[in-house]
Amino acid sequence: MTLFRRLEERHPLHGRLALGVEYDGSAYCGWQRLKHSPSVQAEVEKALARVAGQPVTVHCSGRTDSGVHATRQIVHFDPPVPRSEKAWVFGANANLPRDIAVRWVHEVPDDFHARFKALARRYRYVILNQPSRPVLERANATWCRDPLDADAMHRAAQVLVGEHDFSSFRAAGCQSKTPWRHLHFIEVHRHGPMVVVDVQGNAFLHHMIRNIAGALVTVGRGERGDGYLAELMVLKDRTLSDVTAPACGLHFVDSLYDDVWGLPREPLGPNLLAFLGEWTGERPLPDCPMVAFRRGRPKAISNIE
């Protein structure tokens, strides 16, 4: 997908549509629509309804928590009326607040589902590691004034790769039926003053990545050794684990699907990390049961949601 192309404006799109949505989650209580608080979902649905002239309901690839950002949130909806590609993108963006934007729209078959057809989700947690507090990055990076050893953090994190019980990193209010998740990879790298935790898995528990990030910062400060996260995993008790890292550093950067759906490929965010040059879908997915199942090649599956 080229970053610059003319949007089609003459031919209406028909059937189910997928959208790529980017948002700054600072002002919202997460993705999911709520009666008592502002949500990203409510703003997106309201904007699409203005374009359609009728109510619209969207379904997302993965819900994000309060204050968490996204650069590639995938949603789908069944439009009540046909509109062109340009009408959906430009019309939605004209009616969205400045902290939410539709990046693209794409026709998909009726059996596509943003959540249930997703093969993996990927997040990046960004830590600005410098003595002075951040100014321009204050809303999209977590600040740590103490020197962090990114190599030690990376080594400590490798125990999490694979399918495990992540009870020690699960929020008390998590509604998932199982604490088991499959992490495809987790990497910690330093890029100048930025330390980035890059993690991909089949799905994530409530606050799971922020709880992992909090424990990794403890390792990075030198307060605990490389085996710290392994020790926490064995406990299977969130009350005995580490702090929860702030939401502002967490970015939902990718939701991966089988190539058969033809969704656009684009650079991974956030733009702070554009210099890394990685695009969505570049890394091969593991040959695990959930990936095979959702690609239509079933294997015996367990402990997946």
Phi, psi and chi 1 to 4 in degrees:
 res  aa     phi    psi   chi1   chi2   chi3   chi4
   1 MET       -  125.5  173.8 -172.0  177.1      -
   2 THR   -78.9  147.9  176.9      -      -      -
   3 LEU   -72.6  -23.2  -65.5  179.0      -      -
   4 PHE  -124.0  110.8  -61.7   93.9      -      -
   5 ARG  -152.7  155.1   67.4 -179.8 -173.9   86.3
   6 ARG   -77.8  130.3 -173.3 -179.4  -62.3  -84.7
   7 LEU   -78.9  136.1  -62.4 -179.4      -      -
   8 GLU   -65.8  131.1  171.9   59.2   50.7      -
   9 GLU  -125.4   -1.6   56.6 -176.9  -49.3      -
  10 ARG  -100.8  -26.8  -63.9 -177.2  178.2  179.1
  11 HIS  -112.1  116.6  -59.9   96.2      -      -
  12 PRO   -64.1  145.4  -19.8   32.2      -      -
  13 LEU   -87.2  141.5  -58.5  178.5      -      -
  14 HIS  -122.6  153.7  -63.5  -83.6      -      -
  15 GLY    78.6 -166.7      -      -      -      -
  16 ARG   -65.4  142.8 -178.0  162.0  -67.8 -177.7
  17 LEU  -125.0  143.1  -60.4  178.2      -      -
  18 ALA  -109.1  143.7      -      -      -      -
  19 LEU  -123.6  146.3  -62.8  175.5      -      -
  20 GLY  -101.6  123.1      -      -      -      -
  21 VAL  -121.9  136.6 -178.2      -      -      -
  22 GLU  -118.3  141.2  179.1  176.7    5.6      -
  23 TYR  -155.5  151.1   52.6   86.1      -      -
  24 ASP   -94.6  114.5  179.1  -27.3      -      -
  25 GLY   -84.6    7.5      -      -      -      -
  26 SER   -57.1  -37.5  -58.2      -      -      -
  27 ALA   -95.2    6.6      -      -      -      -
  28 TYR  -124.5  150.9  -57.0   97.6      -      -
  29 CYS   -88.8   47.5  -70.0      -      -      -
  30 GLY    94.2 -177.5      -      -      -      -
  31 TRP   -72.3  -47.8  163.3  -93.7      -      -
  32 GLN   -64.3  137.8 -171.3  173.3   13.2      -
  33 ARG   -60.6  131.6 -173.5 -167.4  -41.3  107.3
  34 LEU  -130.0  150.4  -59.8  169.8      -      -
  35 LYS   -76.8  -30.3  -67.1 -179.1  179.1  179.6
  36 HIS  -104.3   -6.3   56.2   82.3      -      -
  37 SER  -144.9  156.1  -60.4      -      -      -
  38 PRO   -69.4  142.1   24.1  -33.2      -      -
  39 SER  -137.2  157.2   68.5      -      -      -
  40 VAL   -68.4  -41.4  179.5      -      -      -
  41 GLN   -57.0  -44.8 -179.4 -179.0    4.8      -
  42 ALA   -62.1  -39.3      -      -      -      -
  43 GLU   -68.2  -40.7  -66.1  -65.8  -22.0      -
  44 VAL   -66.0  -44.5  171.1      -      -      -
  45 GLU   -64.4  -39.3  -70.4  178.5  -19.8      -
  46 LYS   -64.0  -41.4 -176.3  166.6   61.1  175.7
  47 ALA   -67.6  -43.1      -      -      -      -
  48 LEU   -66.0  -35.5  -67.5  173.9      -      -
  49 ALA   -63.8  -34.2      -      -      -      -
  50 ARG   -65.2  -36.9  -67.2  -72.0  -63.9  -86.9
  51 VAL   -71.9  -41.5  178.5      -      -      -
  52 ALA   -80.8  -23.9      -      -      -      -
  53 GLY    76.7    9.8      -      -      -      -
  54 GLN  -147.5  161.4  -60.8 -178.9   45.1      -
  55 PRO   -61.3  146.8  -23.6   34.3      -      -
  56 VAL  -134.4  136.9  171.2      -      -      -
  57 THR  -117.3  131.2  -60.0      -      -      -
  58 VAL  -114.5  155.3  -58.1      -      -      -
  59 HIS  -124.8  134.3  -55.5  -90.0      -      -
  60 CYS  -106.2  164.3   74.4      -      -      -
  61 SER   -75.4  -30.1   56.2      -      -      -
  62 GLY  -169.1  128.4      -      -      -      -
  63 ARG   -71.7  140.2  -67.3  178.4  -65.6 -179.8
  64 THR  -108.6  153.0   51.5      -      -      -
  65 ASP   -82.4  173.3  -63.7  -27.3      -      -
  66 SER   -55.5  128.1  178.0      -      -      -
  67 GLY    83.8   -4.4      -      -      -      -
  68 VAL   -87.2  143.9  175.2      -      -      -
  69 HIS  -100.4  167.8  -42.8  -58.9      -      -
  70 ALA  -147.0  139.9      -      -      -      -
  71 THR  -111.8  -15.8   56.9      -      -      -
  72 ARG  -146.8   64.1 -174.4  176.8  162.8   86.6
  73 GLN   -81.2  123.2  172.7   69.6  -87.0      -
  74 ILE   -98.6  129.5  -52.4  -62.7      -      -
  75 VAL  -129.6  158.6  -53.1      -      -      -
  76 HIS  -132.8  156.2   83.0  -96.3      -      -
  77 PHE  -155.8  159.9   70.1  104.4      -      -
  78 ASP  -104.8  102.9  -64.5  -47.1      -      -
  79 PRO   -66.9  135.5   24.1  -32.8      -      -
  80 PRO   -74.3  -18.3   26.3  -33.7      -      -
  81 VAL  -140.6  153.1  -66.2      -      -      -
  82 PRO   -78.6  136.9   25.9  -31.6      -      -
  83 ARG  -140.3  157.1  -64.0  -78.0 -171.8  -91.9
  84 SER   -75.2  166.7   70.0      -      -      -
  85 GLU   -57.1  -46.1  179.6 -174.8   27.8      -
  86 LYS   -64.9  -39.0 -176.5  175.5 -178.5  179.2
  87 ALA   -63.5  -42.6      -      -      -      -
  88 TRP   -66.7  -46.3  -75.8  119.1      -      -
  89 VAL   -71.8  -54.2  174.9      -      -      -
  90 PHE   -67.9  -39.4  -80.2   32.1      -      -
  91 GLY   -65.2  -43.8      -      -      -      -
  92 ALA   -63.4  -45.9      -      -      -      -
  93 ASN   -66.1  -30.2  -74.0  -23.4      -      -
  94 ALA   -67.6  -23.1      -      -      -      -
  95 ASN  -108.6    2.8  -71.2  -75.0      -      -
  96 LEU   -96.4  151.5  -78.5  168.4      -      -
  97 PRO   -65.8  164.5   21.2  -30.9      -      -
  98 ARG   -69.5  -12.3  -65.1 -171.4   65.2 -178.3
  99 ASP   -95.8   11.3   49.1   10.2      -      -
 100 ILE  -137.8  139.9  -54.7  174.3      -      -
 101 ALA  -148.0  144.3      -      -      -      -
 102 VAL   -88.8  124.9  171.4      -      -      -
 103 ARG   -88.2  -36.0  -63.7  172.3   64.2   97.9
 104 TRP  -162.8  165.0   47.0  -98.2      -      -
 105 VAL  -133.6  145.4   61.9      -      -      -
 106 HIS  -147.6  133.8 -175.7   74.6      -      -
 107 GLU   -69.7  135.1  -75.4 -176.9  -56.9      -
 108 VAL  -133.9  156.5  -70.1      -      -      -
 109 PRO   -62.1  160.8  -22.0   33.1      -      -
 110 ASP   -66.1  -18.5  -71.3  -16.1      -      -
 111 ASP   -91.9    4.2   57.1  -16.8      -      -
 112 PHE   -73.1  139.4  174.2   83.1      -      -
 113 HIS  -139.5  124.8 -165.4  -73.2      -      -
 114 ALA   -58.1  -36.9      -      -      -      -
 115 ARG   -86.8  -52.0  177.1 -175.2  174.6 -168.0
 116 PHE   -81.2  -11.0  -62.7  118.4      -      -
 117 LYS  -101.4   -1.7  -65.8  -61.9 -176.3 -179.3
 118 ALA   -70.9  133.2      -      -      -      -
 119 LEU   -91.2  -25.6  -55.3  176.7      -      -
 120 ALA  -166.1  159.5      -      -      -      -
 121 ARG  -126.0  147.2  -74.3   91.7  174.2  170.6
 122 ARG  -132.2  136.1 -176.9  171.0  174.0 -180.0
 123 TYR  -126.5  155.1  -74.0   81.4      -      -
 124 ARG  -128.0  128.8  -76.1  171.8  166.8  170.9
 125 TYR  -105.5  121.5 -166.0   90.5      -      -
 126 VAL  -107.1  123.4 -177.8      -      -      -
 127 ILE  -116.5  123.4  -56.3  166.9      -      -
 128 LEU   -90.3  110.5 -162.2   60.4      -      -
 129 ASN  -105.4   92.6 -170.9 -151.9      -      -
 130 GLN  -154.5  159.9   62.0 -174.8   32.5      -
 131 PRO   -65.8  -36.6  -20.2   32.1      -      -
 132 SER   -95.2  149.9   59.5      -      -      -
 133 ARG   -67.6  146.3   59.5 -177.7  173.5   84.5
 134 PRO   -73.1  153.3   27.3  -34.4      -      -
 135 VAL  -115.4  -67.7  176.4      -      -      -
 136 LEU   -67.0  -26.9  -61.3 -178.3      -      -
 137 GLU  -100.9    9.3  -56.1   87.8    0.4      -
 138 ARG   -61.5  -26.2   65.3 -171.7 -178.4  -80.6
 139 ALA   -92.2  -11.1      -      -      -      -
 140 ASN  -133.8   21.3   49.5   32.1      -      -
 141 ALA  -151.5  148.5      -      -      -      -
 142 THR   -90.6  139.0  -65.9      -      -      -
 143 TRP   -97.9  132.6  173.9   42.8      -      -
 144 CYS  -130.2  118.1  180.0      -      -      -
 145 ARG   -82.9  -18.0   73.3  178.4   73.1 -169.5
 146 ASP   -86.4  141.6  -57.7  -43.6      -      -
 147 PRO   -58.1  134.7  -20.8   31.7      -      -
 148 LEU  -113.2  137.5  -65.7  176.8      -      -
 149 ASP   -94.3   95.2 -176.0  -18.5      -      -
 150 ALA   -64.2  -34.0      -      -      -      -
 151 ASP   -64.7  -41.1  -68.1  -24.2      -      -
 152 ALA   -65.4  -39.4      -      -      -      -
 153 MET   -61.9  -42.4  -65.1  166.8   68.7      -
 154 HIS   -63.2  -45.5  177.2   78.9      -      -
 155 ARG   -61.8  -42.9  -68.6 -167.1  -58.1  -91.0
 156 ALA   -64.7  -31.0      -      -      -      -
 157 ALA   -76.2  -19.7      -      -      -      -
 158 GLN   -66.6  -19.4  -60.8  -43.4  -61.7      -
 159 VAL   -66.0  -18.6   70.2      -      -      -
 160 LEU   -81.9  -17.1  -55.2  177.0      -      -
 161 VAL   -67.4  135.8  175.7      -      -      -
 162 GLY   109.0 -169.8      -      -      -      -
 163 GLU   -95.3  121.3 -170.9  172.2    3.2      -
 164 HIS  -144.1  166.0  -57.8  -72.8      -      -
 165 ASP   -86.3  113.4  179.5  -22.7      -      -
 166 PHE  -102.1   35.1  -75.1   94.3      -      -
 167 SER   -57.6  -33.3  -66.0      -      -      -
 168 SER   -69.6  -14.0  -67.4      -      -      -
 169 PHE  -119.9   24.6  -58.3  102.8      -      -
 170 ARG  -109.9  129.9  176.4 -176.4 -170.9  175.7
 171 ALA   -64.0  150.6      -      -      -      -
 172 ALA   -59.6  -33.0      -      -      -      -
 173 GLY   -91.4   11.6      -      -      -      -
 174 CYS   -61.5  133.3 -179.2      -      -      -
 175 GLN  -100.8    3.6  -61.8  177.2   -5.0      -
 176 SER   -64.3  146.2  174.7      -      -      -
 177 LYS   -74.9  -19.7  -62.9  177.4 -178.8  178.4
 178 THR  -141.0  144.1  171.8      -      -      -
 179 PRO   -86.8    2.1   33.5  -36.0      -      -
 180 TRP   -82.7  131.2  -73.3   79.8      -      -
 181 ARG  -142.3  158.8  -68.3  -66.0 -175.3  -89.3
 182 HIS  -114.4  110.8 -174.6  167.6      -      -
 183 LEU   -88.3  122.4 -105.9   61.9      -      -
 184 HIS   -75.4  -42.1  -59.1  162.8      -      -
 185 PHE  -161.7  157.2   65.8   79.6      -      -
 186 ILE  -144.5  127.5  179.0  167.9      -      -
 187 GLU  -130.1  145.6  -60.0  172.0   -8.1      -
 188 VAL  -126.6  122.3 -175.7      -      -      -
 189 HIS  -134.5  150.5  -62.9  -69.1      -      -
 190 ARG  -101.7  134.1  175.3  177.6  -71.2  -80.7
 191 HIS  -128.2   92.4  -53.7  -76.0      -      -
 192 GLY    61.5 -126.2      -      -      -      -
 193 PRO   -79.9   -4.7   30.0  -35.5      -      -
 194 MET   -97.8  133.3  -71.8 -172.6  -65.8      -
 195 VAL  -111.8  123.8  173.5      -      -      -
 196 VAL  -118.4  126.2  179.7      -      -      -
 197 VAL   -98.1  115.3 -178.8      -      -      -
 198 ASP  -112.1  117.8 -162.0  -20.1      -      -
 199 VAL  -138.3  138.3   55.8      -      -      -
 200 GLN  -133.7  141.5  179.5  176.7  -65.8      -
 201 GLY  -158.4  177.0      -      -      -      -
 202 ASN   -68.1  -34.6   66.4  -31.9      -      -
 203 ALA  -171.1  172.2      -      -      -      -
 204 PHE  -136.4  147.4  -64.4   93.2      -      -
 205 LEU   -78.5  166.0  -59.3  166.2      -      -
 206 HIS   -59.8  123.2 -168.8 -159.1      -      -
 207 HIS    65.4   10.9  -72.1  176.3      -      -
 208 MET   -59.2  -48.5  175.8  174.6  161.7      -
 209 ILE   -69.2  -39.8  -60.7  175.2      -      -
 210 ARG   -65.5  -34.3  -67.9  169.0   56.1 -166.0
 211 ASN   -70.7  -37.7  -68.2  -24.8      -      -
 212 ILE   -64.8  -44.7  -69.6  172.7      -      -
 213 ALA   -60.7  -40.2      -      -      -      -
 214 GLY   -60.8  -41.8      -      -      -      -
 215 ALA   -69.1  -36.9      -      -      -      -
 216 LEU   -66.7  -35.6  -72.0  176.3      -      -
 217 VAL   -63.4  -37.9  167.5      -      -      -
 218 THR   -59.8  -41.2  -64.3      -      -      -
 219 VAL   -66.4  -44.3  173.7      -      -      -
 220 GLY   -61.4  -32.2      -      -      -      -
 221 ARG   -75.0  -11.3  -75.5 -173.8  170.1  124.9
 222 GLY    86.4   10.4      -      -      -      -
 223 GLU   -78.0  -25.3  -62.4  172.7    7.6      -
 224 ARG  -137.6  160.4  -59.7  -60.3  -64.6  -97.9
 225 GLY   -87.3 -176.7      -      -      -      -
 226 ASP   -62.2  -23.4  -68.8    2.5      -      -
 227 GLY   -89.6    9.0      -      -      -      -
 228 TYR   -61.8  -46.6 -178.5   46.4      -      -
 229 LEU   -68.2  -31.6  -88.0   75.1      -      -
 230 ALA   -63.2  -39.8      -      -      -      -
 231 GLU   -63.1  -42.6  -63.2  170.6   10.8      -
 232 LEU   -66.2  -38.1  -64.1 -179.5      -      -
 233 MET   -59.7  -40.7  -71.5  -81.3  -77.7      -
 234 VAL   -65.2  -33.3  171.8      -      -      -
 235 LEU   -64.6  -37.7  -64.7  174.7      -      -
 236 LYS    54.2   38.5  -65.4 -177.3  174.0   60.2
 237 ASP  -144.1  111.4 -173.3  -16.5      -      -
 238 ARG   -63.8  -31.8  174.5   61.5 -166.0  146.5
 239 THR   -67.3  -17.3   63.6      -      -      -
 240 LEU  -102.3    5.4  -58.9  176.7      -      -
 241 SER   -94.0 -160.5 -167.4      -      -      -
 242 ASP   -99.2 -173.5 -146.0  -57.8      -      -
 243 VAL   -73.6  162.0  -60.3      -      -      -
 244 THR   -92.6  124.4  -57.9      -      -      -
 245 ALA   -69.8  152.2      -      -      -      -
 246 PRO   -59.9  151.0  -23.4   33.8      -      -
 247 ALA   -70.3  -27.8      -      -      -      -
 248 CYS   -62.6  -21.6   61.2      -      -      -
 249 GLY   -86.4   -7.2      -      -      -      -
 250 LEU   -96.0  131.6 -173.2   56.8      -      -
 251 HIS  -130.2  125.8  -58.1 -104.1      -      -
 252 PHE   -82.7  108.7 -177.3   13.6      -      -
 253 VAL  -107.4  -13.3  -60.6      -      -      -
 254 ASP  -162.7  145.0 -155.5    1.8      -      -
 255 SER  -128.8  121.6 -172.8      -      -      -
 256 LEU  -100.1  140.4  -72.0   81.7      -      -
 257 TYR  -134.9  162.5  -61.9   85.9      -      -
 258 ASP   -62.5  146.1 -163.0  -73.8      -      -
 259 ASP   -61.0  -19.9  -68.8  -20.0      -      -
 260 VAL   -60.0  -25.7   67.7      -      -      -
 261 TRP   -79.8  -17.1  -54.8  114.1      -      -
 262 GLY    66.6   27.7      -      -      -      -
 263 LEU   -69.0  147.0  -62.1 -174.3      -      -
 264 PRO   -59.5  143.5  -23.3   33.9      -      -
 265 ARG   -96.7  143.4  -64.3  177.2   64.8 -111.2
 266 GLU  -153.1  162.0   54.8 -171.2  -29.3      -
 267 PRO   -62.1  141.6  -21.4   32.5      -      -
 268 LEU   -74.1  143.6  -69.2 -177.8      -      -
 269 GLY   -98.2 -170.9      -      -      -      -
 270 PRO   -72.3  170.3   29.8  -36.6      -      -
 271 ASN   -61.6  -20.3  -75.7  -24.2      -      -
 272 LEU   -56.1  -27.1  -79.5  171.6      -      -
 273 LEU  -110.3   18.4  -57.0  176.3      -      -
 274 ALA   -60.4  -27.5      -      -      -      -
 275 PHE   -65.0  -17.4   62.3   87.4      -      -
 276 LEU   -69.4  -25.3  -63.7  177.7      -      -
 277 GLY    72.8   14.2      -      -      -      -
 278 GLU   -88.6  138.6 -171.7  171.8   -3.4      -
 279 TRP  -108.3  161.9  -75.4   49.9      -      -
 280 THR   -61.1  143.3 -179.2      -      -      -
 281 GLY    76.1    9.5      -      -      -      -
 282 GLU   -73.1  -35.1  -74.7 -173.4   -2.5      -
 283 ARG   -85.9  136.6  -57.6 -164.7 -172.1 -166.4
 284 PRO   -67.2  144.4   23.6  -33.0      -      -
 285 LEU   -83.2  150.8  -70.3  164.9      -      -
 286 PRO   -69.4  154.8   27.0  -35.5      -      -
 287 ASP   -85.2   69.6 -175.2   21.9      -      -
 288 CYS  -107.6  164.1   60.8      -      -      -
 289 PRO   -57.7  -42.1  -27.7   35.9      -      -
 290 MET   -67.0  -40.4 -164.4 -152.3   75.0      -
 291 VAL   -62.2  -45.9  170.7      -      -      -
 292 ALA   -62.2  -41.6      -      -      -      -
 293 PHE   -62.8  -46.1  178.0   77.6      -      -
 294 ARG   -78.0  -14.0  -68.9 -166.8  172.3  179.5
 295 ARG   -88.0    0.2  -81.6  178.4  163.7  161.9
 296 GLY    87.3   17.2      -      -      -      -
 297 ARG  -122.0   75.1  -62.9 -175.6  -74.2  -83.9
 298 PRO   -59.3  141.3  -19.7   31.2      -      -
 299 LYS  -127.3  173.0  -65.1 -178.1  179.8 -179.6
 300 ALA   -63.8  130.0      -      -      -      -
 301 ILE  -124.1  149.2   58.6  173.1      -      -
 302 SER  -156.1  156.0   63.0      -      -      -
 303 ASN    58.3   32.4  -61.8  -35.8      -      -
 304 ILE  -125.3  157.5   62.3  174.9      -      -
 305 GLU  -115.3      - -170.6  174.1   67.2      -
